[in-house]
Amino acid sequence: MRPALLLLLLLSVSRSAGQAPKEKPAKPKEPPAVPLVGVLQRWQESTGELTVRVTIRWLEPDPGVAARYQRQQQELLRRQAQLQTIRDPRQRWQQTQQLYRDVLELRKTGANLVRLREKHQDVKTQLAEGAKVHTARPAEEFDAMGAIRVPTPEELKKRRGDTKLPGFPAEREVLADTGRAVLLHVRRRGGGEESVKEEKGKMPDLEVTFVLVGPPAAK
């Protein structure tokens, strides 16, 4: 091999060894979706805005019941101590039985120390462009006599398709039937901080990737 050709090969190898491989820019990760259960209130097909009413429940102590429970408890302890001073066995037995009955009543009072509170809140969401809409039950079909036709297991499997999501694929038009229970998969809208600021006030912060439409909600 000629010296000039050998020198060129050595220079090309040294340059390639000194250059670090270029890393591909990582794609921004989409925020994870979380389930949201509520009642469908409004669907705007033109904008894709979906309003769902959710019920928020929590426990809070009842101050009045707590004070009454404490007074009754102290009274029972006082009566228990007085049982030792009763000399008549029959009277002591009667007072003891009454004390036990009052203890059972106190347990009922203790069950009301906390109360369940709830409130309803309307949450506005935005249906994503590629969001999936399913129904919990397949669309009804009727036979020649006008009766509801029950699909076979093979037909149900065909309607469900290859999706692993619950329910049966449906068109977005089913969202127009408000008042139904729905299960949503929601996530915060993606994009950088600047894009979020630009869209703020124009579109909801929550984006829906999946909707499962159920039966009418119980009133």
C-alpha positions as CSV (number, residue, x, y, z in Angstrom):
1,M,0.0,0.0,0.0
2,R,1.3,3.4,-0.9
3,P,2.3,5.7,2.0
4,A,-0.1,8.5,0.9
5,L,-3.1,6.2,0.7
6,L,-2.2,4.7,4.2
7,L,-2.0,8.2,5.6
8,L,-5.5,9.1,4.3
9,L,-7.0,6.0,5.8
10,L,-5.4,6.7,9.2
11,L,-6.7,10.3,9.1
12,S,-10.3,9.2,8.3
13,V,-10.3,6.6,11.1
14,S,-9.0,9.1,13.7
15,R,-11.7,11.6,12.7
16,S,-14.5,9.1,13.0
17,A,-13.2,7.9,16.3
18,G,-13.1,11.4,17.7
19,Q,-16.7,12.3,16.8
20,A,-19.4,11.2,19.2
21,P,-22.5,9.6,17.6
22,K,-25.3,12.1,17.3
23,E,-28.3,11.3,19.5
24,K,-31.8,11.6,18.1
25,P,-33.9,14.2,20.0
26,A,-36.3,12.4,22.3
27,K,-40.0,12.9,21.6
28,P,-41.9,14.6,24.3
29,K,-43.8,12.1,26.4
30,E,-47.5,12.4,26.5
31,P,-49.1,12.8,29.9
32,P,-50.7,9.7,31.2
33,A,-54.5,9.3,31.1
34,V,-56.5,8.8,34.2
35,P,-60.2,7.6,34.5
36,L,-63.0,10.0,35.2
37,V,-66.6,8.8,35.8
38,G,-69.6,11.1,35.6
39,V,-72.8,11.9,33.8
40,L,-72.7,13.3,30.3
41,Q,-74.2,16.9,30.3
42,R,-73.3,18.4,27.0
43,W,-71.6,17.6,23.8
44,Q,-70.6,20.2,21.2
45,E,-69.9,18.4,18.0
46,S,-68.5,21.6,16.3
47,T,-65.8,22.2,18.9
48,G,-65.4,18.7,20.4
49,E,-66.1,20.0,23.9
50,L,-67.5,17.5,26.3
51,T,-69.0,18.5,29.7
52,V,-69.4,15.8,32.4
53,R,-70.9,16.2,35.8
54,V,-68.9,14.4,38.5
55,T,-69.9,13.7,42.1
56,I,-67.3,14.4,44.8
57,R,-67.8,12.7,48.1
58,W,-66.0,13.1,51.4
59,L,-66.4,12.5,55.1
60,E,-66.5,15.2,57.8
61,P,-67.0,15.0,61.6
62,D,-70.3,16.0,63.1
63,P,-69.4,18.3,66.0
64,G,-72.9,18.0,67.6
65,V,-72.8,14.2,67.6
66,A,-69.2,14.1,68.8
67,A,-70.1,16.3,71.9
68,R,-73.2,14.2,72.7
69,Y,-71.2,11.0,72.3
70,Q,-68.6,12.2,74.8
71,R,-71.2,13.2,77.3
72,Q,-73.0,9.9,77.1
73,Q,-69.7,8.0,77.4
74,Q,-68.8,9.9,80.6
75,E,-72.2,9.2,82.0
76,L,-71.9,5.4,81.3
77,L,-68.5,5.4,83.1
78,R,-70.0,7.2,86.1
79,R,-72.9,4.7,86.3
80,Q,-70.5,1.8,86.0
81,A,-68.5,3.0,89.0
82,Q,-71.8,3.4,91.0
83,L,-72.6,-0.3,90.4
84,Q,-70.0,-1.2,93.0
85,T,-71.8,0.7,95.7
86,I,-75.2,-1.0,95.2
87,R,-75.5,-3.7,97.9
88,D,-78.8,-5.2,96.8
89,P,-77.9,-8.0,94.2
90,R,-81.2,-7.8,92.4
91,Q,-81.0,-4.0,92.0
92,R,-77.3,-4.3,90.9
93,W,-78.3,-6.9,88.3
94,Q,-81.1,-4.7,86.9
95,Q,-78.8,-1.6,86.8
96,T,-76.1,-3.7,85.0
97,Q,-78.6,-4.9,82.3
98,Q,-79.8,-1.4,81.7
99,L,-76.2,-0.2,81.5
100,Y,-75.5,-2.8,78.8
101,R,-78.5,-1.7,76.8
102,D,-77.4,1.9,77.0
103,V,-73.9,0.9,75.8
104,L,-75.5,-0.6,72.7
105,E,-77.4,2.6,72.1
106,L,-74.1,4.5,72.4
107,R,-72.7,2.4,69.6
108,K,-75.5,3.6,67.3
109,T,-74.6,7.2,68.2
110,G,-70.9,6.5,67.4
111,A,-71.9,5.4,63.9
112,N,-72.9,9.0,63.2
113,L,-69.7,10.6,64.4
114,V,-68.9,11.3,60.7
115,R,-71.3,12.2,57.9
116,L,-71.0,11.7,54.2
117,R,-71.1,14.9,52.2
118,E,-71.2,15.3,48.4
119,K,-71.3,17.9,45.8
120,H,-71.6,18.0,42.0
121,Q,-69.2,19.7,39.7
122,D,-69.3,20.1,35.9
123,V,-66.0,19.4,34.2
124,K,-65.3,20.6,30.7
125,T,-63.0,18.4,28.6
126,Q,-61.9,18.4,25.0
127,L,-62.2,15.3,22.8
128,A,-58.9,14.5,21.2
129,E,-58.6,14.2,17.5
130,G,-58.0,10.4,17.6
131,A,-60.2,9.7,20.6
132,K,-62.1,6.4,20.7
133,V,-65.8,6.3,21.5
134,H,-67.3,3.0,22.7
135,T,-70.7,2.0,24.1
136,A,-71.1,-0.4,27.0
137,R,-73.8,-2.3,25.0
138,P,-73.9,-3.0,21.3
139,A,-76.4,-1.1,19.2
140,E,-79.8,-2.6,19.1
141,E,-81.0,-4.5,16.0
142,F,-84.6,-5.5,15.2
143,D,-85.9,-8.5,13.3
144,A,-88.6,-8.5,10.7
145,M,-91.3,-8.5,13.4
146,G,-89.9,-5.4,15.0
147,A,-88.6,-7.2,18.1
148,I,-85.1,-6.6,19.5
149,R,-82.8,-9.2,18.0
150,V,-80.2,-10.8,20.4
151,P,-76.8,-11.0,18.7
152,T,-74.9,-14.3,18.8
153,P,-71.5,-14.5,20.6
154,E,-69.8,-14.6,17.2
155,E,-71.6,-11.4,16.2
156,L,-70.6,-9.7,19.4
157,K,-67.0,-10.7,18.9
158,K,-67.0,-9.3,15.4
159,R,-68.6,-6.0,16.6
160,R,-66.0,-5.6,19.3
161,G,-63.1,-6.1,16.8
162,D,-59.5,-6.3,17.8
163,T,-59.6,-3.5,20.3
164,K,-58.6,-4.2,23.9
165,L,-60.7,-1.3,25.2
166,P,-64.0,-2.1,26.9
167,G,-67.3,-1.9,25.1
168,F,-68.1,-1.7,21.4
169,P,-66.8,0.8,18.9
170,A,-69.3,3.5,18.1
171,E,-69.6,6.8,16.2
172,R,-69.3,10.1,18.0
173,E,-73.0,10.8,17.4
174,V,-73.8,8.7,20.5
175,L,-72.5,11.5,22.6
176,A,-75.5,13.6,21.7
177,D,-77.6,11.4,24.0
178,T,-76.9,13.3,27.2
179,G,-77.8,12.1,30.7
180,R,-75.9,8.8,30.4
181,A,-73.1,7.6,32.6
182,V,-69.7,7.8,31.0
183,L,-66.2,6.7,31.7
184,L,-63.5,9.0,30.3
185,H,-59.8,8.6,30.0
186,V,-58.5,12.1,30.4
187,R,-55.1,13.8,30.5
188,R,-53.7,17.2,30.6
189,R,-53.3,18.8,27.2
190,G,-49.8,18.3,25.8
191,G,-47.4,20.9,24.3
192,G,-44.9,23.3,25.8
193,E,-45.5,25.9,28.3
194,E,-45.9,28.6,25.7
195,S,-48.5,26.7,23.7
196,V,-50.5,26.0,26.8
197,K,-50.5,29.8,27.6
198,E,-51.7,30.5,24.1
199,E,-54.6,28.0,24.3
200,K,-55.6,28.9,27.8
201,G,-59.1,30.3,27.8
202,K,-59.9,28.8,24.3
203,M,-59.9,25.1,25.0
204,P,-60.4,23.0,28.2
205,D,-57.2,21.9,30.0
206,L,-58.3,18.2,30.0
207,E,-58.2,16.1,26.9
208,V,-60.2,13.0,26.4
209,T,-58.6,10.0,24.7
210,F,-61.4,7.4,25.3
211,V,-65.1,7.5,26.1
212,L,-67.2,4.6,27.2
213,V,-70.9,5.5,27.1
214,G,-73.1,3.6,29.5
215,P,-76.8,3.4,30.2
216,P,-78.9,6.4,31.5
217,A,-77.7,7.5,34.9
218,A,-79.9,6.7,37.9
219,K,-81.6,9.8,39.3
